[in-house]
Amino acid sequence: MNDGNKEKKVEALASDVSERLRHARAELQQKMDAQGLTAAAGWRIFEDLRHTVEGTQWTFRPMHLKHSFPELFTRVAIDQDGRLVRGD
């Protein structure tokens, strides 16, 4: 693969991951809003990034400084080659 094609592939993968991250945040925000976990009430989205031998994983959860966190999250994972892992 020449450098031009490789660069286009990397850009496409990065774009796919960025779009999925935006979607995961928006999905969590909708779930939070539906449960009254709003920014006005002090709720924020906490982002956790983990690198493993399988790849990289982002987990988004509600966070509040004074309240317990509900079991609510969204997750995005990519493999070692930068491809989105489906099903997360």
C-alpha positions in Angstrom: 0.0 0.0 0.0 1.5 3.4 -0.9 1.7 6.2 1.5 -1.3 8.1 0.0 -3.6 5.1 0.3 -2.3 4.4 3.8 -2.9 8.0 4.9 -6.5 7.9 3.5 -7.2 4.6 5.4 -5.9 6.1 8.6 -8.0 9.2 8.1 -11.1 7.1 7.4 -10.5 5.0 10.5 -10.0 8.1 12.7 -13.1 9.6 11.3 -15.1 6.5 12.0 -13.8 6.3 15.6 -14.5 10.1 16.2 -18.1 9.7 14.9 -18.7 6.7 17.1 -17.3 8.6 20.1 -19.6 11.5 19.4 -22.5 9.1 19.0 -21.7 7.3 22.3 -21.6 10.6 24.2 -24.9 11.8 22.7 -26.5 8.4 23.4 -25.5 8.6 27.1 -26.6 12.3 27.3 -30.0 11.3 26.1 -30.2 8.5 28.6 -29.1 10.8 31.4 -31.6 13.5 30.4 -34.4 11.0 30.4 -33.5 10.1 34.0 -33.1 13.7 35.1 -29.3 13.6 35.3 -28.9 17.0 33.8 -25.9 19.4 33.7 -28.1 21.9 35.6 -28.4 19.4 38.4 -24.6 18.9 38.5 -24.2 15.8 36.3 -21.4 15.5 33.9 -20.1 12.8 31.6 -16.9 11.0 32.8 -14.7 9.5 30.1 -12.5 6.5 31.0 -9.9 5.4 28.5 -8.2 2.0 28.7 -5.5 0.5 26.6 -5.4 -3.4 26.6 -3.8 -6.1 24.5 -7.0 -6.3 22.5 -7.1 -2.6 21.7 -8.4 0.7 23.2 -11.7 1.2 25.0 -13.6 4.4 25.9 -16.3 4.2 28.5 -18.6 7.1 29.2 -20.6 7.3 32.5 -22.6 9.8 34.4 -20.7 11.5 37.3 -21.8 13.8 40.1 -19.7 15.1 43.0 -22.4 14.6 45.6 -24.5 11.7 44.3 -23.9 8.0 43.6 -23.5 7.1 40.0 -26.2 4.9 38.3 -25.3 1.8 36.4 -25.5 3.7 33.1 -22.8 3.8 30.5 -21.9 3.7 26.8 -18.7 2.1 25.4 -16.6 2.4 22.3 -13.8 -0.1 21.5 -11.2 -0.3 18.7 -8.8 -3.2 18.0 -5.0 -2.9 17.6 -5.4 -1.9 14.0 -7.7 1.0 14.8 -10.9 -0.6 13.6 -14.1 -0.2 15.5 -15.1 -3.3 17.5 -18.8 -3.9 16.8 -21.2 -4.9 19.6 -19.9 -2.4 22.2 
